[in-house]
Amino acid sequence: MKIDRVETLIADAGWRTFSFVKIGTACGITGWSEYNEDFGSKGLSQVIGMLAPLVVGMDPRRSEAILARLHVATRQARGGLNQQAIAAIENALLDVRGKEAGKSVAALFGGPIRERIPVYWSHFGTYRIGQRGRGFLPALDTYDDLARHAEEVRARGFRCLKTNIFRWRDGRLHPYVPGFARTPGWPELNWDNGLLDDLKRQLQTIRDAIGPEMGLMLDTNFNFKTEGYKRVADVLAPFRMTWLEIDSHDPASLALIRREAPCPVASCETLHGRRDFLPYLQAYAMDVGIVDVPWNGLGESLKIAAMAETFEVNVAPHNFYGHLCSYHSAHFSAAVPNFRIMEIDIDSTPWRDEFVERPPVIEDGEFVLPDRPGWGTEVNEAAIRARPPKS
């Protein structure tokens, strides 16, 4: 059994793209994975293409040997795009291994521990505000609209939602994303009292709509420095938050915020590998470690989770991509003992379901893990090719 080709395919997904690795083998088994290069990872497809010749001719069942070869070849520039490319190749190899063995990917790692995986509605309101006017999603302009959306999420059986920060300007809600230079406020990343007042109103609107028991999270991304995160944390005490999510590249600063925050802190979704996670765990910087399976690869993600468990830290997958990535994250969630909750995007383009043969099944706020071989779904290659990315 040998790998005979590695191919990348990219599809239009409205305001972004979904990208896929296809690994073909001489015996006819095809393995698939999904990756993303829209958010800080431009050029990832080219990196995958440059690494592909190193794996052609190797036995896909020996995935650890293939990963070792790729890590050695990229050792002088570890992490970043190289790690994401290796992860995309690894996840496609695991699909091959599962199909060849007649087992689910989770079963390859001794799982599943759980077959129904609690999920939370991610980017609550964010896409409906940010993509307003494009026709993909229902309009969301006001706090009344926000409340109705929150009631919708609760009515659909979700037990937790995660939102981002919105500003109230000129009678409408607007995104607040200076950390990625999408709105004013960068590179300084300062806070102000008006921003905190808008945040209080937003969280109160959501909490009133969903009631006292449903989980509520706030994702602040890279939008502040340490000072700003501390001020945001001060606002959260009345709202019974499930967690405050922060992106920070300084473990000591994050640990300082965690010690003073009135709620749990989740972080680390932008890290690559155990070496990056270790100083955060040693600093006791977060309550929940967020692991990106498409960035790290499932094997490395499970190793990160095992390391986190030695520090009494539970993990949650970072998952805001297409359906195949949701399968990647679901198998991770099924296989780790120290699992917290799984992220999933519900709002998306109307044609997202076309890219896989079996879209995920979500019942009562839980992802139902399939027991079919590999990831549990086949990719619809024709649908991907029918929607080439826009220039």
Contacts in CASP RR format, 6 or more apart in sequence:
PFRMAT RR
TARGET T0000
AUTHOR 0000-0000-0000
METHOD contacts of the structure
MODEL  1
MKIDRVETLIADAGWRTFSFVKIGTACGITGWSEYNEDFGSKGLSQVIGM
LAPLVVGMDPRRSEAILARLHVATRQARGGLNQQAIAAIENALLDVRGKE
AGKSVAALFGGPIRERIPVYWSHFGTYRIGQRGRGFLPALDTYDDLARHA
EEVRARGFRCLKTNIFRWRDGRLHPYVPGFARTPGWPELNWDNGLLDDLK
RQLQTIRDAIGPEMGLMLDTNFNFKTEGYKRVADVLAPFRMTWLEIDSHD
PASLALIRREAPCPVASCETLHGRRDFLPYLQAYAMDVGIVDVPWNGLGE
SLKIAAMAETFEVNVAPHNFYGHLCSYHSAHFSAAVPNFRIMEIDIDSTP
WRDEFVERPPVIEDGEFVLPDRPGWGTEVNEAAIRARPPKS
1 25 0 8 1.000
1 26 0 8 1.000
1 27 0 8 1.000
1 29 0 8 1.000
1 59 0 8 1.000
1 60 0 8 1.000
1 61 0 8 1.000
1 100 0 8 1.000
2 25 0 8 1.000
2 26 0 8 1.000
2 57 0 8 1.000
2 58 0 8 1.000
2 59 0 8 1.000
2 60 0 8 1.000
3 23 0 8 1.000
3 24 0 8 1.000
3 25 0 8 1.000
3 55 0 8 1.000
3 56 0 8 1.000
3 57 0 8 1.000
3 58 0 8 1.000
3 59 0 8 1.000
3 60 0 8 1.000
4 24 0 8 1.000
4 25 0 8 1.000
4 26 0 8 1.000
4 56 0 8 1.000
4 57 0 8 1.000
5 22 0 8 1.000
5 23 0 8 1.000
5 24 0 8 1.000
5 56 0 8 1.000
6 21 0 8 1.000
6 22 0 8 1.000
6 23 0 8 1.000
6 24 0 8 1.000
6 48 0 8 1.000
6 49 0 8 1.000
6 52 0 8 1.000
6 55 0 8 1.000
6 56 0 8 1.000
6 89 0 8 1.000
6 92 0 8 1.000
7 21 0 8 1.000
7 22 0 8 1.000
7 23 0 8 1.000
7 24 0 8 1.000
8 19 0 8 1.000
8 20 0 8 1.000
8 21 0 8 1.000
8 22 0 8 1.000
8 45 0 8 1.000
8 48 0 8 1.000
8 49 0 8 1.000
9 19 0 8 1.000
9 20 0 8 1.000
9 22 0 8 1.000
9 381 0 8 1.000
9 384 0 8 1.000
9 385 0 8 1.000
10 17 0 8 1.000
10 18 0 8 1.000
10 19 0 8 1.000
10 20 0 8 1.000
10 45 0 8 1.000
10 384 0 8 1.000
10 388 0 8 1.000
10 389 0 8 1.000
11 17 0 8 1.000
11 18 0 8 1.000
11 19 0 8 1.000
11 20 0 8 1.000
11 355 0 8 1.000
11 383 0 8 1.000
11 384 0 8 1.000
11 385 0 8 1.000
11 387 0 8 1.000
11 388 0 8 1.000
11 389 0 8 1.000
12 387 0 8 1.000
12 388 0 8 1.000
12 389 0 8 1.000
12 390 0 8 1.000
13 322 0 8 1.000
13 348 0 8 1.000
13 349 0 8 1.000
13 352 0 8 1.000
14 134 0 8 1.000
14 136 0 8 1.000
14 349 0 8 1.000
15 127 0 8 1.000
15 131 0 8 1.000
15 134 0 8 1.000
15 136 0 8 1.000
16 36 0 8 1.000
16 38 0 8 1.000
16 39 0 8 1.000
17 36 0 8 1.000
17 37 0 8 1.000
17 38 0 8 1.000
17 389 0 8 1.000
18 34 0 8 1.000
18 36 0 8 1.000
18 321 0 8 1.000
18 322 0 8 1.000
18 324 0 8 1.000
18 352 0 8 1.000
18 355 0 8 1.000
18 384 0 8 1.000
19 34 0 8 1.000
19 35 0 8 1.000
19 36 0 8 1.000
19 37 0 8 1.000
19 44 0 8 1.000
19 45 0 8 1.000
20 32 0 8 1.000
20 33 0 8 1.000
20 34 0 8 1.000
20 35 0 8 1.000
20 324 0 8 1.000
20 379 0 8 1.000
20 384 0 8 1.000
21 32 0 8 1.000
21 33 0 8 1.000
21 34 0 8 1.000
21 35 0 8 1.000
21 48 0 8 1.000
21 88 0 8 1.000
21 89 0 8 1.000
21 91 0 8 1.000
21 92 0 8 1.000
22 30 0 8 1.000
22 31 0 8 1.000
22 32 0 8 1.000
22 92 0 8 1.000
22 379 0 8 1.000
22 381 0 8 1.000
23 30 0 8 1.000
23 31 0 8 1.000
23 32 0 8 1.000
23 60 0 8 1.000
23 89 0 8 1.000
23 92 0 8 1.000
23 93 0 8 1.000
23 95 0 8 1.000
23 96 0 8 1.000
24 30 0 8 1.000
24 31 0 8 1.000
24 96 0 8 1.000
25 31 0 8 1.000
25 60 0 8 1.000
25 96 0 8 1.000
29 60 0 8 1.000
29 96 0 8 1.000
29 99 0 8 1.000
29 100 0 8 1.000
30 96 0 8 1.000
31 92 0 8 1.000
31 93 0 8 1.000
31 95 0 8 1.000
31 96 0 8 1.000
31 99 0 8 1.000
32 92 0 8 1.000
32 95 0 8 1.000
32 324 0 8 1.000
32 375 0 8 1.000
32 378 0 8 1.000
32 379 0 8 1.000
33 88 0 8 1.000
33 89 0 8 1.000
33 90 0 8 1.000
33 91 0 8 1.000
33 92 0 8 1.000
33 94 0 8 1.000
33 95 0 8 1.000
33 294 0 8 1.000
33 324 0 8 1.000
33 328 0 8 1.000
34 88 0 8 1.000
34 91 0 8 1.000
34 294 0 8 1.000
34 321 0 8 1.000
34 322 0 8 1.000
34 323 0 8 1.000
34 324 0 8 1.000
34 325 0 8 1.000
34 328 0 8 1.000
35 41 0 8 1.000
35 44 0 8 1.000
35 48 0 8 1.000
35 84 0 8 1.000
35 87 0 8 1.000
35 88 0 8 1.000
35 294 0 8 1.000
35 325 0 8 1.000
36 44 0 8 1.000
36 294 0 8 1.000
36 321 0 8 1.000
36 325 0 8 1.000
37 43 0 8 1.000
37 44 0 8 1.000
37 45 0 8 1.000
39 180 0 8 1.000
41 80 0 8 1.000
41 81 0 8 1.000
41 84 0 8 1.000
43 81 0 8 1.000
44 81 0 8 1.000
44 84 0 8 1.000
44 85 0 8 1.000
44 88 0 8 1.000
47 81 0 8 1.000
47 82 0 8 1.000
47 84 0 8 1.000
47 85 0 8 1.000
48 85 0 8 1.000
48 88 0 8 1.000
48 89 0 8 1.000
49 85 0 8 1.000
51 70 0 8 1.000
51 73 0 8 1.000
51 74 0 8 1.000
51 82 0 8 1.000
51 85 0 8 1.000
51 86 0 8 1.000
51 89 0 8 1.000
52 89 0 8 1.000
54 69 0 8 1.000
54 70 0 8 1.000
54 73 0 8 1.000
55 66 0 8 1.000
55 69 0 8 1.000
55 70 0 8 1.000
55 89 0 8 1.000
58 65 0 8 1.000
58 66 0 8 1.000
58 69 0 8 1.000
59 65 0 8 1.000
60 66 0 8 1.000
60 93 0 8 1.000
60 96 0 8 1.000
60 97 0 8 1.000
60 100 0 8 1.000
61 96 0 8 1.000
61 97 0 8 1.000
61 100 0 8 1.000
63 90 0 8 1.000
63 93 0 8 1.000
63 94 0 8 1.000
63 97 0 8 1.000
66 89 0 8 1.000
66 90 0 8 1.000
66 93 0 8 1.000
67 86 0 8 1.000
67 90 0 8 1.000
70 86 0 8 1.000
70 89 0 8 1.000
71 78 0 8 1.000
71 86 0 8 1.000
74 82 0 8 1.000
74 83 0 8 1.000
74 86 0 8 1.000
78 272 0 8 1.000
79 272 0 8 1.000
79 273 0 8 1.000
79 276 0 8 1.000
80 272 0 8 1.000
83 272 0 8 1.000
83 273 0 8 1.000
83 295 0 8 1.000
83 296 0 8 1.000
84 272 0 8 1.000
84 294 0 8 1.000
84 295 0 8 1.000
86 297 0 8 1.000
87 293 0 8 1.000
87 294 0 8 1.000
87 295 0 8 1.000
87 296 0 8 1.000
87 297 0 8 1.000
87 300 0 8 1.000
88 294 0 8 1.000
88 297 0 8 1.000
90 297 0 8 1.000
90 298 0 8 1.000
90 299 0 8 1.000
90 300 0 8 1.000
91 293 0 8 1.000
91 294 0 8 1.000
91 297 0 8 1.000
91 298 0 8 1.000
91 328 0 8 1.000
94 105 0 8 1.000
94 108 0 8 1.000
94 298 0 8 1.000
94 299 0 8 1.000
94 374 0 8 1.000
94 375 0 8 1.000
95 105 0 8 1.000
95 374 0 8 1.000
95 375 0 8 1.000
97 105 0 8 1.000
97 108 0 8 1.000
97 374 0 8 1.000
98 104 0 8 1.000
98 105 0 8 1.000
98 107 0 8 1.000
98 108 0 8 1.000
98 373 0 8 1.000
98 374 0 8 1.000
99 373 0 8 1.000
99 374 0 8 1.000
101 108 0 8 1.000
101 373 0 8 1.000
102 373 0 8 1.000
102 374 0 8 1.000
103 373 0 8 1.000
103 374 0 8 1.000
104 112 0 8 1.000
104 331 0 8 1.000
104 369 0 8 1.000
104 370 0 8 1.000
104 371 0 8 1.000
104 372 0 8 1.000
104 373 0 8 1.000
104 374 0 8 1.000
104 375 0 8 1.000
104 376 0 8 1.000
105 298 0 8 1.000
105 331 0 8 1.000
105 374 0 8 1.000
105 375 0 8 1.000
105 376 0 8 1.000
106 112 0 8 1.000
106 331 0 8 1.000
106 334 0 8 1.000
106 335 0 8 1.000
106 369 0 8 1.000
109 298 0 8 1.000
109 299 0 8 1.000
109 302 0 8 1.000
109 335 0 8 1.000
110 335 0 8 1.000
111 334 0 8 1.000
111 335 0 8 1.000
112 331 0 8 1.000
112 334 0 8 1.000
112 335 0 8 1.000
112 369 0 8 1.000
113 334 0 8 1.000
113 335 0 8 1.000
113 336 0 8 1.000
113 337 0 8 1.000
113 339 0 8 1.000
114 333 0 8 1.000
114 334 0 8 1.000
114 339 0 8 1.000
114 369 0 8 1.000
115 334 0 8 1.000
115 368 0 8 1.000
115 369 0 8 1.000
115 371 0 8 1.000
116 363 0 8 1.000
116 366 0 8 1.000
116 367 0 8 1.000
116 368 0 8 1.000
116 369 0 8 1.000
117 330 0 8 1.000
117 333 0 8 1.000
117 334 0 8 1.000
117 339 0 8 1.000
117 342 0 8 1.000
117 366 0 8 1.000
117 367 0 8 1.000
117 369 0 8 1.000
118 159 0 8 1.000
118 160 0 8 1.000
118 341 0 8 1.000
118 342 0 8 1.000
118 365 0 8 1.000
118 366 0 8 1.000
118 367 0 8 1.000
119 158 0 8 1.000
119 341 0 8 1.000
119 342 0 8 1.000
119 343 0 8 1.000
119 344 0 8 1.000
119 362 0 8 1.000
119 365 0 8 1.000
119 366 0 8 1.000
119 367 0 8 1.000
120 158 0 8 1.000
120 159 0 8 1.000
120 160 0 8 1.000
120 161 0 8 1.000
120 162 0 8 1.000
120 215 0 8 1.000
120 217 0 8 1.000
120 341 0 8 1.000
120 342 0 8 1.000
120 343 0 8 1.000
120 344 0 8 1.000
121 153 0 8 1.000
121 158 0 8 1.000
121 160 0 8 1.000
121 161 0 8 1.000
121 162 0 8 1.000
121 344 0 8 1.000
121 346 0 8 1.000
122 161 0 8 1.000
122 162 0 8 1.000
122 219 0 8 1.000
122 319 0 8 1.000
122 320 0 8 1.000
122 343 0 8 1.000
122 344 0 8 1.000
122 345 0 8 1.000
122 346 0 8 1.000
123 162 0 8 1.000
123 163 0 8 1.000
123 164 0 8 1.000
123 320 0 8 1.000
123 345 0 8 1.000
123 347 0 8 1.000
124 149 0 8 1.000
124 150 0 8 1.000
124 153 0 8 1.000
124 161 0 8 1.000
124 162 0 8 1.000
124 163 0 8 1.000
124 206 0 8 1.000
125 140 0 8 1.000
125 146 0 8 1.000
125 149 0 8 1.000
125 163 0 8 1.000
125 164 0 8 1.000
125 166 0 8 1.000
125 347 0 8 1.000
126 163 0 8 1.000
126 164 0 8 1.000
126 175 0 8 1.000
127 136 0 8 1.000
127 137 0 8 1.000
127 345 0 8 1.000
127 347 0 8 1.000
127 348 0 8 1.000
128 137 0 8 1.000
128 138 0 8 1.000
128 139 0 8 1.000
128 140 0 8 1.000
128 149 0 8 1.000
128 347 0 8 1.000
129 140 0 8 1.000
129 166 0 8 1.000
129 173 0 8 1.000
129 174 0 8 1.000
129 175 0 8 1.000
130 175 0 8 1.000
131 137 0 8 1.000
132 139 0 8 1.000
132 140 0 8 1.000
132 141 0 8 1.000
133 139 0 8 1.000
136 348 0 8 1.000
136 349 0 8 1.000
136 350 0 8 1.000
137 347 0 8 1.000
138 149 0 8 1.000
139 145 0 8 1.000
140 146 0 8 1.000
140 149 0 8 1.000
140 173 0 8 1.000
141 171 0 8 1.000
141 172 0 8 1.000
141 173 0 8 1.000
142 171 0 8 1.000
142 172 0 8 1.000
142 173 0 8 1.000
143 168 0 8 1.000
143 173 0 8 1.000
143 201 0 8 1.000
143 202 0 8 1.000
143 205 0 8 1.000
145 173 0 8 1.000
146 166 0 8 1.000
146 173 0 8 1.000
146 202 0 8 1.000
146 205 0 8 1.000
146 206 0 8 1.000
146 209 0 8 1.000
147 205 0 8 1.000
147 206 0 8 1.000
147 208 0 8 1.000
147 209 0 8 1.000
148 209 0 8 1.000
150 161 0 8 1.000
150 205 0 8 1.000
150 206 0 8 1.000
150 209 0 8 1.000
150 210 0 8 1.000
151 209 0 8 1.000
151 210 0 8 1.000
153 161 0 8 1.000
153 210 0 8 1.000
154 209 0 8 1.000
154 210 0 8 1.000
154 211 0 8 1.000
154 214 0 8 1.000
156 365 0 8 1.000
157 364 0 8 1.000
157 365 0 8 1.000
158 214 0 8 1.000
158 365 0 8 1.000
159 214 0 8 1.000
159 215 0 8 1.000
159 365 0 8 1.000
160 214 0 8 1.000
160 215 0 8 1.000
160 216 0 8 1.000
160 217 0 8 1.000
160 242 0 8 1.000
160 341 0 8 1.000
161 206 0 8 1.000
161 210 0 8 1.000
161 214 0 8 1.000
161 215 0 8 1.000
161 216 0 8 1.000
161 217 0 8 1.000
162 216 0 8 1.000
162 217 0 8 1.000
162 218 0 8 1.000
162 219 0 8 1.000
162 245 0 8 1.000
162 343 0 8 1.000
163 202 0 8 1.000
163 206 0 8 1.000
163 216 0 8 1.000
163 217 0 8 1.000
163 218 0 8 1.000
163 219 0 8 1.000
164 175 0 8 1.000
164 176 0 8 1.000
164 177 0 8 1.000
164 218 0 8 1.000
164 219 0 8 1.000
164 220 0 8 1.000
164 221 0 8 1.000
165 176 0 8 1.000
165 195 0 8 1.000
165 198 0 8 1.000
165 199 0 8 1.000
165 202 0 8 1.000
165 218 0 8 1.000
165 220 0 8 1.000
165 223 0 8 1.000
166 173 0 8 1.000
166 174 0 8 1.000
166 175 0 8 1.000
166 176 0 8 1.000
166 198 0 8 1.000
166 202 0 8 1.000
167 173 0 8 1.000
167 174 0 8 1.000
167 175 0 8 1.000
167 176 0 8 1.000
167 183 0 8 1.000
167 195 0 8 1.000
167 198 0 8 1.000
168 174 0 8 1.000
168 198 0 8 1.000
168 201 0 8 1.000
173 202 0 8 1.000
174 183 0 8 1.000
175 182 0 8 1.000
175 183 0 8 1.000
176 183 0 8 1.000
176 195 0 8 1.000
176 223 0 8 1.000
177 183 0 8 1.000
177 221 0 8 1.000
177 223 0 8 1.000
178 184 0 8 1.000
178 185 0 8 1.000
178 186 0 8 1.000
178 189 0 8 1.000
178 223 0 8 1.000
179 186 0 8 1.000
179 189 0 8 1.000
179 221 0 8 1.000
179 222 0 8 1.000
179 223 0 8 1.000
180 186 0 8 1.000
180 221 0 8 1.000
180 222 0 8 1.000
181 187 0 8 1.000
189 222 0 8 1.000
189 223 0 8 1.000
189 224 0 8 1.000
189 225 0 8 1.000
189 228 0 8 1.000
190 224 0 8 1.000
190 225 0 8 1.000
190 228 0 8 1.000
191 224 0 8 1.000
191 227 0 8 1.000
191 228 0 8 1.000
191 231 0 8 1.000
191 232 0 8 1.000
196 231 0 8 1.000
196 232 0 8 1.000
196 235 0 8 1.000
199 218 0 8 1.000
199 232 0 8 1.000
199 235 0 8 1.000
200 235 0 8 1.000
203 216 0 8 1.000
203 218 0 8 1.000
203 235 0 8 1.000
203 236 0 8 1.000
203 239 0 8 1.000
204 239 0 8 1.000
206 216 0 8 1.000
207 216 0 8 1.000
207 239 0 8 1.000
207 240 0 8 1.000
210 216 0 8 1.000
212 240 0 8 1.000
215 240 0 8 1.000
215 242 0 8 1.000
216 239 0 8 1.000
216 240 0 8 1.000
216 241 0 8 1.000
216 242 0 8 1.000
217 241 0 8 1.000
217 242 0 8 1.000
217 243 0 8 1.000
217 244 0 8 1.000
217 245 0 8 1.000
217 266 0 8 1.000
218 232 0 8 1.000
218 236 0 8 1.000
218 241 0 8 1.000
218 243 0 8 1.000
218 244 0 8 1.000
218 245 0 8 1.000
219 245 0 8 1.000
220 229 0 8 1.000
220 232 0 8 1.000
220 244 0 8 1.000
220 245 0 8 1.000
220 246 0 8 1.000
220 247 0 8 1.000
221 245 0 8 1.000
221 247 0 8 1.000
222 247 0 8 1.000
222 248 0 8 1.000
224 231 0 8 1.000
224 232 0 8 1.000
226 248 0 8 1.000
226 250 0 8 1.000
226 253 0 8 1.000
226 256 0 8 1.000
226 257 0 8 1.000
229 244 0 8 1.000
229 246 0 8 1.000
229 248 0 8 1.000
229 257 0 8 1.000
230 256 0 8 1.000
230 257 0 8 1.000
230 260 0 8 1.000
232 244 0 8 1.000
233 244 0 8 1.000
233 257 0 8 1.000
233 260 0 8 1.000
233 261 0 8 1.000
233 262 0 8 1.000
233 263 0 8 1.000
234 262 0 8 1.000
236 244 0 8 1.000
236 261 0 8 1.000
236 262 0 8 1.000
236 263 0 8 1.000
237 262 0 8 1.000
237 263 0 8 1.000
240 263 0 8 1.000
241 262 0 8 1.000
241 263 0 8 1.000
241 264 0 8 1.000
242 263 0 8 1.000
242 264 0 8 1.000
243 263 0 8 1.000
243 264 0 8 1.000
243 265 0 8 1.000
243 266 0 8 1.000
243 287 0 8 1.000
243 288 0 8 1.000
244 261 0 8 1.000
244 263 0 8 1.000
244 264 0 8 1.000
244 265 0 8 1.000
244 266 0 8 1.000
245 265 0 8 1.000
245 266 0 8 1.000
245 267 0 8 1.000
245 269 0 8 1.000
245 290 0 8 1.000
246 254 0 8 1.000
246 257 0 8 1.000
246 265 0 8 1.000
246 266 0 8 1.000
246 267 0 8 1.000
247 267 0 8 1.000
247 269 0 8 1.000
247 270 0 8 1.000
248 254 0 8 1.000
248 257 0 8 1.000
248 267 0 8 1.000
249 270 0 8 1.000
251 279 0 8 1.000
251 280 0 8 1.000
251 282 0 8 1.000
251 283 0 8 1.000
251 285 0 8 1.000
252 283 0 8 1.000
252 285 0 8 1.000
254 265 0 8 1.000
254 267 0 8 1.000
254 280 0 8 1.000
254 283 0 8 1.000
254 285 0 8 1.000
254 286 0 8 1.000
255 283 0 8 1.000
255 284 0 8 1.000
255 285 0 8 1.000
257 265 0 8 1.000
258 265 0 8 1.000
258 284 0 8 1.000
258 285 0 8 1.000
258 286 0 8 1.000
258 287 0 8 1.000
264 287 0 8 1.000
264 288 0 8 1.000
265 285 0 8 1.000
265 286 0 8 1.000
265 287 0 8 1.000
265 288 0 8 1.000
266 286 0 8 1.000
266 287 0 8 1.000
266 288 0 8 1.000
266 289 0 8 1.000
266 290 0 8 1.000
266 316 0 8 1.000
267 280 0 8 1.000
267 285 0 8 1.000
267 286 0 8 1.000
267 288 0 8 1.000
267 289 0 8 1.000
267 290 0 8 1.000
268 276 0 8 1.000
268 277 0 8 1.000
268 280 0 8 1.000
268 286 0 8 1.000
268 289 0 8 1.000
268 290 0 8 1.000
268 291 0 8 1.000
269 290 0 8 1.000
269 291 0 8 1.000
269 292 0 8 1.000
269 318 0 8 1.000
270 292 0 8 1.000
271 277 0 8 1.000
271 280 0 8 1.000
272 295 0 8 1.000
272 296 0 8 1.000
273 296 0 8 1.000
273 300 0 8 1.000
273 303 0 8 1.000
273 304 0 8 1.000
274 300 0 8 1.000
274 303 0 8 1.000
274 304 0 8 1.000
274 307 0 8 1.000
277 289 0 8 1.000
277 304 0 8 1.000
277 307 0 8 1.000
277 308 0 8 1.000
278 307 0 8 1.000
280 286 0 8 1.000
280 289 0 8 1.000
281 307 0 8 1.000
281 308 0 8 1.000
281 311 0 8 1.000
281 313 0 8 1.000
282 311 0 8 1.000
284 311 0 8 1.000
286 313 0 8 1.000
287 313 0 8 1.000
287 314 0 8 1.000
288 313 0 8 1.000
288 314 0 8 1.000
288 315 0 8 1.000
288 316 0 8 1.000
288 340 0 8 1.000
289 308 0 8 1.000
289 313 0 8 1.000
289 314 0 8 1.000
289 315 0 8 1.000
289 316 0 8 1.000
289 340 0 8 1.000
290 315 0 8 1.000
290 316 0 8 1.000
290 317 0 8 1.000
290 318 0 8 1.000
291 301 0 8 1.000
291 304 0 8 1.000
291 305 0 8 1.000
291 315 0 8 1.000
291 316 0 8 1.000
291 317 0 8 1.000
291 318 0 8 1.000
291 332 0 8 1.000
292 301 0 8 1.000
292 317 0 8 1.000
292 318 0 8 1.000
292 319 0 8 1.000
293 301 0 8 1.000
293 317 0 8 1.000
293 318 0 8 1.000
293 319 0 8 1.000
293 325 0 8 1.000
293 328 0 8 1.000
293 329 0 8 1.000
293 332 0 8 1.000
294 321 0 8 1.000
294 325 0 8 1.000
294 328 0 8 1.000
295 318 0 8 1.000
296 304 0 8 1.000
297 328 0 8 1.000
298 328 0 8 1.000
298 331 0 8 1.000
298 332 0 8 1.000
301 317 0 8 1.000
301 332 0 8 1.000
302 332 0 8 1.000
302 335 0 8 1.000
302 336 0 8 1.000
304 315 0 8 1.000
305 315 0 8 1.000
305 332 0 8 1.000
305 336 0 8 1.000
305 338 0 8 1.000
306 336 0 8 1.000
308 314 0 8 1.000
308 315 0 8 1.000
308 338 0 8 1.000
309 337 0 8 1.000
309 338 0 8 1.000
313 338 0 8 1.000
314 338 0 8 1.000
314 339 0 8 1.000
314 340 0 8 1.000
315 336 0 8 1.000
315 338 0 8 1.000
315 339 0 8 1.000
315 340 0 8 1.000
316 339 0 8 1.000
316 340 0 8 1.000
316 341 0 8 1.000
316 342 0 8 1.000
316 343 0 8 1.000
317 328 0 8 1.000
317 329 0 8 1.000
317 332 0 8 1.000
317 333 0 8 1.000
317 342 0 8 1.000
317 343 0 8 1.000
318 329 0 8 1.000
318 343 0 8 1.000
319 325 0 8 1.000
319 326 0 8 1.000
319 328 0 8 1.000
319 329 0 8 1.000
319 342 0 8 1.000
319 343 0 8 1.000
319 344 0 8 1.000
319 345 0 8 1.000
320 343 0 8 1.000
320 345 0 8 1.000
321 345 0 8 1.000
322 345 0 8 1.000
322 348 0 8 1.000
322 352 0 8 1.000
322 355 0 8 1.000
323 352 0 8 1.000
323 353 0 8 1.000
323 355 0 8 1.000
323 356 0 8 1.000
323 359 0 8 1.000
323 360 0 8 1.000
323 377 0 8 1.000
324 355 0 8 1.000
324 356 0 8 1.000
324 375 0 8 1.000
324 377 0 8 1.000
324 379 0 8 1.000
326 344 0 8 1.000
326 360 0 8 1.000
326 367 0 8 1.000
327 360 0 8 1.000
327 370 0 8 1.000
327 375 0 8 1.000
327 376 0 8 1.000
327 377 0 8 1.000
328 375 0 8 1.000
329 342 0 8 1.000
329 343 0 8 1.000
329 344 0 8 1.000
330 342 0 8 1.000
330 360 0 8 1.000
330 367 0 8 1.000
330 369 0 8 1.000
331 369 0 8 1.000
331 375 0 8 1.000
333 339 0 8 1.000
333 342 0 8 1.000
333 367 0 8 1.000
334 369 0 8 1.000
342 367 0 8 1.000
344 360 0 8 1.000
344 362 0 8 1.000
344 367 0 8 1.000
351 383 0 8 1.000
351 387 0 8 1.000
352 359 0 8 1.000
353 359 0 8 1.000
354 380 0 8 1.000
354 383 0 8 1.000
354 387 0 8 1.000
355 379 0 8 1.000
355 380 0 8 1.000
355 383 0 8 1.000
355 384 0 8 1.000
356 377 0 8 1.000
356 378 0 8 1.000
356 379 0 8 1.000
356 380 0 8 1.000
357 377 0 8 1.000
357 378 0 8 1.000
357 379 0 8 1.000
357 380 0 8 1.000
358 370 0 8 1.000
358 376 0 8 1.000
358 377 0 8 1.000
358 378 0 8 1.000
359 377 0 8 1.000
360 367 0 8 1.000
360 368 0 8 1.000
361 367 0 8 1.000
361 368 0 8 1.000
361 370 0 8 1.000
362 368 0 8 1.000
370 376 0 8 1.000
370 377 0 8 1.000
END
